[in-house]
């Protein structure tokens, strides 16, 4: 594996001295993906790249990195990786599982994967033991050989705990607008959101098993269909009716000039003019 300089933002509990970059199959699609493992605390993190706008670079005391993107490490449960690895070699048919040699997981599963990365991952014994206890039925064949197969009951129980809707913020409410008045619908909506999030790290088989375990969220599905139907059947006014009954302003009309209120002096002069006699009254008419 080539060594290259990178700028990372990692959780504070990660040890920078024991941090190792790994290339492991993503549990969702089996494609190689970048992870970082802290071999001291046996924690695993996936890499999330944040592309910054514009041209950027990183500069240190004696180095410059042309790639100015930001890499963030977010913790991931190693059991998702183990579930994918063991499922691939242990599942033989619909809900039929065979025992497999734990030490041969990597050799049987991904012939073309990074062997060094796999050895580093499997060397984290605490994670392996936790995976075997949580997900598998284990048999000790000899002092040095153990075999295991997926225990569906254990795995489903673990996945259900992962989908606990209480992990979501209290004001988190995705779905139909009427969920607030229906406690069961609200709970199903929140739980389904957790299932969808967890499914990003599950093989297709376990995603389908998990959805079926929750009954396919029939009530949420029905609510969404009803909301979509209401939107489809809604009648909206045409744009040309928006201003009906409102007279349009005439472009030829001149603005009306508002007169200033008359002062007391002007009112007195106006009143005097109304009461005064015409000038002709001061002359007598001539008789013939």
Phi and psi restraints in degrees (value plus and minus 20) as a CYANA .aco file:
   2 UNK   PHI     -93.1   -53.1
   2 UNK   PSI     129.3   169.3
   3 UNK   PHI    -122.2   -82.2
   3 UNK   PSI     108.6   148.6
   4 UNK   PHI    -160.7  -120.7
   4 UNK   PSI     129.8   169.8
   5 UNK   PHI     -96.1   -56.1
   5 UNK   PSI     116.9   156.9
   6 UNK   PHI    -159.4  -119.4
   6 UNK   PSI     131.4   171.4
   7 UNK   PHI    -125.9   -85.9
   7 UNK   PSI      98.3   138.3
   8 UNK   PHI    -141.5  -101.5
   8 UNK   PSI     127.8   167.8
   9 UNK   PHI    -132.1   -92.1
   9 UNK   PSI      93.0   133.0
  10 UNK   PHI    -139.0   -99.0
  10 UNK   PSI     134.4   174.4
  11 UNK   PHI     -76.9   -36.9
  11 UNK   PSI     127.3   167.3
  12 UNK   PHI     -84.5   -44.5
  12 UNK   PSI     -42.0    -2.0
  13 UNK   PHI     -98.7   -58.7
  13 UNK   PSI     -27.3    12.7
  14 UNK   PHI    -100.8   -60.8
  14 UNK   PSI     120.5   160.5
  15 UNK   PHI    -114.2   -74.2
  15 UNK   PSI      98.7   138.7
  16 UNK   PHI     -86.2   -46.2
  16 UNK   PSI     -42.4    -2.4
  17 UNK   PHI     -97.7   -57.7
  17 UNK   PSI     -45.7    -5.7
  18 UNK   PHI    -129.0   -89.0
  18 UNK   PSI      -5.1    34.9
  19 UNK   PHI    -104.2   -64.2
  19 UNK   PSI     106.0   146.0
  20 UNK   PHI    -148.6  -108.6
  20 UNK   PSI     117.3   157.3
  21 UNK   PHI    -105.2   -65.2
  21 UNK   PSI     112.3   152.3
  22 UNK   PHI    -144.4  -104.4
  22 UNK   PSI     130.9   170.9
  23 UNK   PHI    -133.8   -93.8
  23 UNK   PSI      83.6   123.6
  24 UNK   PHI    -143.7  -103.7
  24 UNK   PSI     133.9   173.9
  25 UNK   PHI     -88.0   -48.0
  25 UNK   PSI     112.5   152.5
  26 UNK   PHI     -86.9   -46.9
  26 UNK   PSI     114.0   154.0
  27 UNK   PHI     -83.8   -43.8
  27 UNK   PSI     -39.2     0.8
  28 UNK   PHI    -101.0   -61.0
  28 UNK   PSI     -68.2   -28.2
  29 UNK   PHI    -145.8  -105.8
  29 UNK   PSI     -17.7    22.3
  30 UNK   PHI      48.9    88.9
  30 UNK   PSI     -13.4    26.6
  31 UNK   PHI    -100.2   -60.2
  31 UNK   PSI     125.3   165.3
  32 UNK   PHI     -83.0   -43.0
  32 UNK   PSI     116.4   156.4
  33 UNK   PHI    -159.8  -119.8
  33 UNK   PSI     131.9   171.9
  34 UNK   PHI    -106.6   -66.6
  34 UNK   PSI     110.8   150.8
  35 UNK   PHI    -153.0  -113.0
  35 UNK   PSI     142.7   182.7
  36 UNK   PHI    -146.3  -106.3
  36 UNK   PSI     113.4   153.4
  37 UNK   PHI    -135.9   -95.9
  37 UNK   PSI     113.1   153.1
  38 UNK   PHI    -114.7   -74.7
  38 UNK   PSI      80.8   120.8
  39 UNK   PHI     -90.0   -50.0
  39 UNK   PSI     -36.2     3.8
  40 UNK   PHI     -97.2   -57.2
  40 UNK   PSI     -68.1   -28.1
  41 UNK   PHI    -113.9   -73.9
  41 UNK   PSI     -24.4    15.6
  42 UNK   PHI      36.0    76.0
  42 UNK   PSI      27.8    67.8
  43 UNK   PHI    -133.1   -93.1
  43 UNK   PSI     132.5   172.5
  44 UNK   PHI    -145.7  -105.7
  44 UNK   PSI     123.6   163.6
  45 UNK   PHI    -157.8  -117.8
  45 UNK   PSI     123.4   163.4
  46 UNK   PHI    -114.4   -74.4
  46 UNK   PSI     137.1   177.1
  47 UNK   PHI    -116.1   -76.1
  47 UNK   PSI     108.0   148.0
  48 UNK   PHI    -137.8   -97.8
  48 UNK   PSI      97.8   137.8
  49 UNK   PHI    -111.9   -71.9
  49 UNK   PSI     110.2   150.2
  50 UNK   PHI    -133.5   -93.5
  50 UNK   PSI      90.7   130.7
  51 UNK   PHI    -102.4   -62.4
  51 UNK   PSI     100.8   140.8
  52 UNK   PHI    -100.5   -60.5
  52 UNK   PSI     130.7   170.7
  53 UNK   PHI     -93.3   -53.3
  53 UNK   PSI     122.9   162.9
  54 UNK   PHI      57.4    97.4
  54 UNK   PSI    -199.8  -159.8
  55 UNK   PHI    -106.5   -66.5
  55 UNK   PSI     102.9   142.9
  56 UNK   PHI    -156.9  -116.9
  56 UNK   PSI     134.4   174.4
  57 UNK   PHI    -160.7  -120.7
  57 UNK   PSI     141.1   181.1
  58 UNK   PHI    -126.4   -86.4
  58 UNK   PSI     118.7   158.7
  59 UNK   PHI    -150.1  -110.1
  59 UNK   PSI     112.7   152.7
  60 UNK   PHI    -134.5   -94.5
  60 UNK   PSI    -186.1  -146.1
  61 UNK   PHI     -84.9   -44.9
  61 UNK   PSI     -56.4   -16.4
  62 UNK   PHI    -161.1  -121.1
  62 UNK   PSI       9.6    49.6
  63 UNK   PHI    -172.3  -132.3
  63 UNK   PSI     137.2   177.2
  64 UNK   PHI    -155.0  -115.0
  64 UNK   PSI     111.8   151.8
  65 UNK   PHI    -133.3   -93.3
  65 UNK   PSI      96.1   136.1
  66 UNK   PHI     -86.5   -46.5
  66 UNK   PSI     -52.0   -12.0
  67 UNK   PHI     -98.6   -58.6
  67 UNK   PSI      85.1   125.1
  68 UNK   PHI    -110.4   -70.4
  68 UNK   PSI      -7.9    32.1
  69 UNK   PHI     -90.0   -50.0
  69 UNK   PSI     138.5   178.5
  70 UNK   PHI    -125.6   -85.6
  70 UNK   PSI     109.7   149.7
  71 UNK   PHI    -128.9   -88.9
  71 UNK   PSI     103.8   143.8
  72 UNK   PHI    -134.0   -94.0
  72 UNK   PSI     120.1   160.1
  73 UNK   PHI    -124.0   -84.0
  73 UNK   PSI     102.1   142.1
  74 UNK   PHI    -136.0   -96.0
  74 UNK   PSI     110.0   150.0
  75 UNK   PHI     -80.0   -40.0
  75 UNK   PSI     124.5   164.5
  76 UNK   PHI    -155.7  -115.7
  76 UNK   PSI     121.6   161.6
  77 UNK   PHI     -90.7   -50.7
  77 UNK   PSI     100.4   140.4
  78 UNK   PHI     -78.8   -38.8
  78 UNK   PSI     -39.3     0.7
  79 UNK   PHI     -84.8   -44.8
  79 UNK   PSI     -45.4    -5.4
  80 UNK   PHI     -83.9   -43.9
  80 UNK   PSI     -59.7   -19.7
  81 UNK   PHI     -86.2   -46.2
  81 UNK   PSI     -65.5   -25.5
  82 UNK   PHI     -82.9   -42.9
  82 UNK   PSI     -60.1   -20.1
  83 UNK   PHI     -80.9   -40.9
  83 UNK   PSI     -62.4   -22.4
  84 UNK   PHI     -87.1   -47.1
  84 UNK   PSI     -63.7   -23.7
  85 UNK   PHI     -83.1   -43.1
  85 UNK   PSI     -69.2   -29.2
  86 UNK   PHI     -91.8   -51.8
  86 UNK   PSI     -56.1   -16.1
  87 UNK   PHI     -80.3   -40.3
  87 UNK   PSI     -60.6   -20.6
  88 UNK   PHI     -81.9   -41.9
  88 UNK   PSI     -56.3   -16.3
  89 UNK   PHI    -123.1   -83.1
  89 UNK   PSI     -32.5     7.5
  90 UNK   PHI    -117.6   -77.6
  90 UNK   PSI     -47.8    -7.8
  91 UNK   PHI    -100.4   -60.4
  91 UNK   PSI     101.1   141.1
  92 UNK   PHI    -129.7   -89.7
  92 UNK   PSI     -37.0     3.0
  93 UNK   PHI    -190.1  -150.1
  93 UNK   PSI    -189.1  -149.1
  94 UNK   PHI     -84.4   -44.4
  94 UNK   PSI      89.2   129.2
  95 UNK   PHI      38.6    78.6
  95 UNK   PSI       4.9    44.9
  96 UNK   PHI    -133.9   -93.9
  96 UNK   PSI     108.1   148.1
  97 UNK   PHI    -146.7  -106.7
  97 UNK   PSI     126.9   166.9
  98 UNK   PHI    -138.4   -98.4
  98 UNK   PSI     132.8   172.8
  99 UNK   PHI     -92.8   -52.8
  99 UNK   PSI     120.9   160.9
 100 UNK   PHI    -151.9  -111.9
 100 UNK   PSI     133.9   173.9
 101 UNK   PHI     -94.3   -54.3
 101 UNK   PSI     100.9   140.9
 102 UNK   PHI     -79.0   -39.0
 102 UNK   PSI     -61.3   -21.3
 103 UNK   PHI     -88.1   -48.1
 103 UNK   PSI     -36.3     3.7
 104 UNK   PHI    -121.7   -81.7
 104 UNK   PSI      -7.1    32.9
 105 UNK   PHI     -75.2   -35.2
 105 UNK   PSI     -74.0   -34.0
 106 UNK   PHI     -87.3   -47.3
 106 UNK   PSI     -58.7   -18.7
 107 UNK   PHI     -86.8   -46.8
 107 UNK   PSI     -56.4   -16.4
 108 UNK   PHI    -104.5   -64.5
 108 UNK   PSI     -40.3    -0.3
 109 UNK   PHI    -113.7   -73.7
 109 UNK   PSI     -71.5   -31.5
 110 UNK   PHI    -152.4  -112.4
 110 UNK   PSI      76.1   116.1
 111 UNK   PHI     -87.7   -47.7
 111 UNK   PSI     -48.1    -8.1
 112 UNK   PHI    -124.0   -84.0
 112 UNK   PSI      -6.0    34.0
 113 UNK   PHI    -106.3   -66.3
 113 UNK   PSI     152.0   192.0
 114 UNK   PHI     -91.8   -51.8
 114 UNK   PSI      88.7   128.7
 115 UNK   PHI     -84.3   -44.3
 115 UNK   PSI     -59.9   -19.9
 116 UNK   PHI     -83.5   -43.5
 116 UNK   PSI     -60.8   -20.8
 117 UNK   PHI     -83.9   -43.9
 117 UNK   PSI     -62.0   -22.0
 118 UNK   PHI     -84.9   -44.9
 118 UNK   PSI     -61.9   -21.9
 119 UNK   PHI     -83.1   -43.1
 119 UNK   PSI     -60.6   -20.6
 120 UNK   PHI     -83.8   -43.8
 120 UNK   PSI     -62.9   -22.9
 121 UNK   PHI     -84.1   -44.1
 121 UNK   PSI     -65.9   -25.9
 122 UNK   PHI     -92.1   -52.1
 122 UNK   PSI     -37.7     2.3
 123 UNK   PHI     -95.1   -55.1
 123 UNK   PSI     -32.5     7.5
 124 UNK   PHI    -101.5   -61.5
 124 UNK   PSI      66.3   106.3
 125 UNK   PHI     -83.8   -43.8
 125 UNK   PSI     -55.3   -15.3
 126 UNK   PHI     -81.8   -41.8
 126 UNK   PSI     -61.2   -21.2
 127 UNK   PHI     -86.0   -46.0
 127 UNK   PSI     -61.0   -21.0
 128 UNK   PHI     -83.9   -43.9
 128 UNK   PSI     -65.5   -25.5
 129 UNK   PHI     -83.2   -43.2
 129 UNK   PSI     -59.4   -19.4
 130 UNK   PHI     -83.7   -43.7
 130 UNK   PSI     -60.2   -20.2
 131 UNK   PHI     -84.3   -44.3
 131 UNK   PSI     -62.4   -22.4
 132 UNK   PHI     -85.9   -45.9
 132 UNK   PSI     -61.0   -21.0
 133 UNK   PHI     -90.2   -50.2
 133 UNK   PSI     -59.0   -19.0
 134 UNK   PHI    -101.2   -61.2
 134 UNK   PSI     -54.8   -14.8
 135 UNK   PHI    -132.9   -92.9
 135 UNK   PSI     -37.3     2.7
 136 UNK   PHI    -146.4  -106.4
 136 UNK   PSI     143.4   183.4
 137 UNK   PHI    -121.7   -81.7
 137 UNK   PSI     105.3   145.3
 138 UNK   PHI    -137.2   -97.2
 138 UNK   PSI     120.3   160.3
 139 UNK   PHI    -147.0  -107.0
 139 UNK   PSI     113.8   153.8
 140 UNK   PHI    -112.2   -72.2
 140 UNK   PSI      89.7   129.7
 141 UNK   PHI    -101.9   -61.9
 141 UNK   PSI     -72.0   -32.0
 142 UNK   PHI    -155.1  -115.1
 142 UNK   PSI    -196.6  -156.6
 143 UNK   PHI     -82.1   -42.1
 143 UNK   PSI     -48.2    -8.2
 144 UNK   PHI    -129.2   -89.2
 144 UNK   PSI     -28.5    11.5
 145 UNK   PHI    -141.4  -101.4
 145 UNK   PSI     106.9   146.9
 146 UNK   PHI    -146.3  -106.3
 146 UNK   PSI     124.2   164.2
 147 UNK   PHI    -142.3  -102.3
 147 UNK   PSI     134.5   174.5
 148 UNK   PHI    -168.9  -128.9
 148 UNK   PSI     135.1   175.1
 149 UNK   PHI    -162.6  -122.6
 149 UNK   PSI     137.8   177.8
 150 UNK   PHI     -83.0   -43.0
 150 UNK   PSI     113.0   153.0
 151 UNK   PHI    -121.8   -81.8
 151 UNK   PSI      88.8   128.8
 152 UNK   PHI     -79.5   -39.5
 152 UNK   PSI     -61.6   -21.6
 153 UNK   PHI     -81.0   -41.0
 153 UNK   PSI     -65.0   -25.0
 154 UNK   PHI     -83.6   -43.6
 154 UNK   PSI     -63.3   -23.3
 155 UNK   PHI     -85.5   -45.5
 155 UNK   PSI     -64.2   -24.2
 156 UNK   PHI     -83.5   -43.5
 156 UNK   PSI     -60.3   -20.3
 157 UNK   PHI     -82.2   -42.2
 157 UNK   PSI     -61.0   -21.0
 158 UNK   PHI     -85.3   -45.3
 158 UNK   PSI     -63.7   -23.7
 159 UNK   PHI     -85.9   -45.9
 159 UNK   PSI     -57.3   -17.3
 160 UNK   PHI     -83.3   -43.3
 160 UNK   PSI     -58.9   -18.9
 161 UNK   PHI     -84.8   -44.8
 161 UNK   PSI     -56.1   -16.1
 162 UNK   PHI     -85.5   -45.5
 162 UNK   PSI     -48.1    -8.1
 163 UNK   PHI    -112.8   -72.8
 163 UNK   PSI      -0.5    39.5
 164 UNK   PHI     -82.2   -42.2
 164 UNK   PSI      95.4   135.4
 165 UNK   PHI     -86.2   -46.2
 165 UNK   PSI     -36.3     3.7
 166 UNK   PHI     -87.2   -47.2
 166 UNK   PSI     -33.3     6.7
 167 UNK   PHI     -92.4   -52.4
 167 UNK   PSI     -39.3     0.7
 168 UNK   PHI     -99.7   -59.7
 168 UNK   PSI     133.9   173.9
 169 UNK   PHI     -78.6   -38.6
 169 UNK   PSI     128.5   168.5
 170 UNK   PHI     -82.2   -42.2
 170 UNK   PSI     -51.7   -11.7
 171 UNK   PHI    -110.5   -70.5
 171 UNK   PSI     -12.0    28.0
 172 UNK   PHI     -97.7   -57.7
 172 UNK   PSI      99.0   139.0
 173 UNK   PHI    -169.3  -129.3
 173 UNK   PSI      72.1   112.1
 174 UNK   PHI    -119.6   -79.6
 174 UNK   PSI     113.6   153.6
 175 UNK   PHI     118.1   158.1
 175 UNK   PSI    -176.4  -136.4
 176 UNK   PHI     -86.2   -46.2
 176 UNK   PSI     132.6   172.6
 177 UNK   PHI     -88.5   -48.5
 177 UNK   PSI     -40.4    -0.4
 178 UNK   PHI    -111.7   -71.7
 178 UNK   PSI      -6.6    33.4
 179 UNK   PHI     -90.0   -50.0
 179 UNK   PSI     -44.9    -4.9
 180 UNK   PHI     -83.2   -43.2
 180 UNK   PSI     -48.7    -8.7
 181 UNK   PHI    -114.4   -74.4
 181 UNK   PSI     -17.8    22.2
 182 UNK   PHI    -148.8  -108.8
 182 UNK   PSI      82.0   122.0
 183 UNK   PHI     -81.4   -41.4
 183 UNK   PSI     -61.1   -21.1
 184 UNK   PHI     -86.4   -46.4
 184 UNK   PSI     -62.1   -22.1
 185 UNK   PHI     -85.7   -45.7
 185 UNK   PSI     -60.1   -20.1
 186 UNK   PHI     -82.7   -42.7
 186 UNK   PSI     -63.8   -23.8
 187 UNK   PHI     -84.5   -44.5
 187 UNK   PSI     -61.4   -21.4
 188 UNK   PHI     -84.8   -44.8
 188 UNK   PSI     -58.9   -18.9
 189 UNK   PHI     -82.5   -42.5
 189 UNK   PSI     -65.2   -25.2
 190 UNK   PHI     -88.7   -48.7
 190 UNK   PSI     -60.6   -20.6
 191 UNK   PHI     -85.7   -45.7
 191 UNK   PSI     -61.1   -21.1
 192 UNK   PHI     -82.7   -42.7
 192 UNK   PSI     -56.8   -16.8
 193 UNK   PHI     -82.2   -42.2
 193 UNK   PSI     -59.7   -19.7
 194 UNK   PHI     -85.5   -45.5
 194 UNK   PSI     -60.8   -20.8
 195 UNK   PHI     -81.0   -41.0
 195 UNK   PSI     -61.6   -21.6
 196 UNK   PHI     -85.4   -45.4
 196 UNK   PSI     -57.2   -17.2
 197 UNK   PHI     -86.9   -46.9
 197 UNK   PSI     -66.0   -26.0
 198 UNK   PHI     -85.4   -45.4
 198 UNK   PSI     -53.8   -13.8
 199 UNK   PHI     -84.0   -44.0
 199 UNK   PSI     -38.6     1.4
 200 UNK   PHI     -84.8   -44.8
 200 UNK   PSI     -33.8     6.2
 201 UNK   PHI    -141.7  -101.7
 201 UNK   PSI       3.0    43.0
 202 UNK   PHI    -143.2  -103.2
 202 UNK   PSI     124.1   164.1
 203 UNK   PHI     -82.1   -42.1
 203 UNK   PSI     139.7   179.7
 204 UNK   PHI     -75.0   -35.0
 204 UNK   PSI     -59.1   -19.1
 205 UNK   PHI     -78.6   -38.6
 205 UNK   PSI     -67.9   -27.9
 206 UNK   PHI     -96.0   -56.0
 206 UNK   PSI     -47.2    -7.2
 207 UNK   PHI     -84.8   -44.8
 207 UNK   PSI     -63.3   -23.3
 208 UNK   PHI     -86.5   -46.5
 208 UNK   PSI     -59.6   -19.6
 209 UNK   PHI     -83.3   -43.3
 209 UNK   PSI     -59.7   -19.7
 210 UNK   PHI     -89.5   -49.5
 210 UNK   PSI     -62.3   -22.3
 211 UNK   PHI     -81.9   -41.9
 211 UNK   PSI     -62.4   -22.4
 212 UNK   PHI     -85.2   -45.2
 212 UNK   PSI     -54.1   -14.1
 213 UNK   PHI     -81.7   -41.7
 213 UNK   PSI     -51.6   -11.6
 214 UNK   PHI    -116.5   -76.5
 214 UNK   PSI      -5.5    34.5
 215 UNK   PHI      52.8    92.8
 215 UNK   PSI      -2.8    37.2
 216 UNK   PHI      51.7    91.7
 216 UNK   PSI     -14.1    25.9
 217 UNK   PHI      34.2    74.2
 217 UNK   PSI      33.7    73.7
 218 UNK   PHI     -79.9   -39.9
 218 UNK   PSI     -59.9   -19.9
 219 UNK   PHI     -87.0   -47.0
 219 UNK   PSI     -58.7   -18.7
 220 UNK   PHI     -86.1   -46.1
 220 UNK   PSI     -62.0   -22.0
 221 UNK   PHI     -81.8   -41.8
 221 UNK   PSI     -64.1   -24.1
 222 UNK   PHI     -84.2   -44.2
 222 UNK   PSI     -59.9   -19.9
 223 UNK   PHI     -84.4   -44.4
 223 UNK   PSI     -61.3   -21.3
 224 UNK   PHI     -87.6   -47.6
 224 UNK   PSI     -57.8   -17.8
 225 UNK   PHI     -84.1   -44.1
 225 UNK   PSI     -60.8   -20.8
 226 UNK   PHI     -84.1   -44.1
 226 UNK   PSI     -62.2   -22.2
 227 UNK   PHI     -84.4   -44.4
 227 UNK   PSI     -60.9   -20.9
 228 UNK   PHI     -84.6   -44.6
 228 UNK   PSI     -57.1   -17.1
 229 UNK   PHI     -85.6   -45.6
 229 UNK   PSI     -60.6   -20.6
 230 UNK   PHI     -82.8   -42.8
 230 UNK   PSI     -60.5   -20.5
 231 UNK   PHI     -86.4   -46.4
 231 UNK   PSI     -59.9   -19.9
 232 UNK   PHI     -87.0   -47.0
 232 UNK   PSI     -56.7   -16.7
 233 UNK   PHI    -107.7   -67.7
 233 UNK   PSI     -27.4    12.6
 234 UNK   PHI     -85.1   -45.1
 234 UNK   PSI     119.9   159.9
 235 UNK   PHI    -125.8   -85.8
 235 UNK   PSI     101.9   141.9
 236 UNK   PHI    -130.0   -90.0
 236 UNK   PSI     122.8   162.8
 237 UNK   PHI     -85.6   -45.6
 237 UNK   PSI     126.0   166.0
 238 UNK   PHI     -90.9   -50.9
 238 UNK   PSI     131.3   171.3
 239 UNK   PHI     -76.9   -36.9
 239 UNK   PSI     -52.5   -12.5
 240 UNK   PHI     -91.1   -51.1
 240 UNK   PSI     -31.1     8.9
 241 UNK   PHI    -114.6   -74.6
 241 UNK   PSI     -22.7    17.3
 242 UNK   PHI     -82.4   -42.4
 242 UNK   PSI     -52.4   -12.4
 243 UNK   PHI    -133.8   -93.8
 243 UNK   PSI       0.9    40.9
 244 UNK   PHI     -83.5   -43.5
 244 UNK   PSI     117.3   157.3
 245 UNK   PHI      66.4   106.4
 245 UNK   PSI     -20.6    19.4
 246 UNK   PHI    -130.2   -90.2
 246 UNK   PSI      98.7   138.7
 247 UNK   PHI     -89.1   -49.1
 247 UNK   PSI     111.9   151.9
 248 UNK   PHI     -98.1   -58.1
 248 UNK   PSI     122.3   162.3
 249 UNK   PHI     -86.7   -46.7
 249 UNK   PSI     119.9   159.9
 250 UNK   PHI    -102.5   -62.5
 250 UNK   PSI     112.0   152.0
 251 UNK   PHI     -98.3   -58.3
 251 UNK   PSI     -36.5     3.5
 252 UNK   PHI    -113.3   -73.3
 252 UNK   PSI     -37.8     2.2
 253 UNK   PHI     -88.0   -48.0
 253 UNK   PSI     111.8   151.8
 254 UNK   PHI    -102.2   -62.2
 254 UNK   PSI     124.3   164.3
 255 UNK   PHI     -84.0   -44.0
 255 UNK   PSI     119.2   159.2
 256 UNK   PHI     -97.1   -57.1
 256 UNK   PSI     107.1   147.1
 257 UNK   PHI    -103.6   -63.6
 257 UNK   PSI     101.9   141.9
 258 UNK   PHI    -103.1   -63.1
 258 UNK   PSI     112.0   152.0
 259 UNK   PHI     -99.7   -59.7
 259 UNK   PSI     126.5   166.5
 260 UNK   PHI     -96.2   -56.2
 260 UNK   PSI     125.3   165.3
 261 UNK   PHI     -82.8   -42.8
 261 UNK   PSI     121.4   161.4
 262 UNK   PHI     -96.0   -56.0
 262 UNK   PSI     125.5   165.5
 263 UNK   PHI    -100.0   -60.0
 263 UNK   PSI     148.8   188.8
 264 UNK   PHI     -82.0   -42.0
 264 UNK   PSI     -58.5   -18.5
 265 UNK   PHI     -83.7   -43.7
 265 UNK   PSI     -62.5   -22.5
 266 UNK   PHI     -86.4   -46.4
 266 UNK   PSI     -57.3   -17.3
 267 UNK   PHI     -84.6   -44.6
 267 UNK   PSI     -59.9   -19.9
 268 UNK   PHI     -83.5   -43.5
 268 UNK   PSI     -64.1   -24.1
 269 UNK   PHI     -83.6   -43.6
 269 UNK   PSI     -58.5   -18.5
 270 UNK   PHI     -85.8   -45.8
 270 UNK   PSI     -60.3   -20.3
 271 UNK   PHI     -87.1   -47.1
 271 UNK   PSI     -60.5   -20.5
 272 UNK   PHI     -84.5   -44.5
 272 UNK   PSI     -55.5   -15.5
 273 UNK   PHI     -87.9   -47.9
 273 UNK   PSI     -55.4   -15.4
 274 UNK   PHI     -89.1   -49.1
 274 UNK   PSI     -54.7   -14.7
 275 UNK   PHI    -105.9   -65.9
 275 UNK   PSI     -31.7     8.3
 276 UNK   PHI     -97.3   -57.3
 276 UNK   PSI     134.0   174.0
 277 UNK   PHI    -111.7   -71.7
 277 UNK   PSI     133.0   173.0
 278 UNK   PHI     -87.2   -47.2
 278 UNK   PSI     135.0   175.0
 279 UNK   PHI     -84.7   -44.7
 279 UNK   PSI     -43.5    -3.5
 280 UNK   PHI     -88.7   -48.7
 280 UNK   PSI     -38.8     1.2
 281 UNK   PHI     -91.6   -51.6
 281 UNK   PSI     -33.8     6.2
 282 UNK   PHI    -107.2   -67.2
 282 UNK   PSI     -18.2    21.8
 283 UNK   PHI    -143.2  -103.2
 283 UNK   PSI     121.3   161.3
 284 UNK   PHI    -101.5   -61.5
 284 UNK   PSI     125.4   165.4
 285 UNK   PHI     -96.2   -56.2
 285 UNK   PSI     118.0   158.0
 286 UNK   PHI     -96.0   -56.0
 286 UNK   PSI     116.5   156.5
 287 UNK   PHI    -116.7   -76.7
 287 UNK   PSI     133.7   173.7
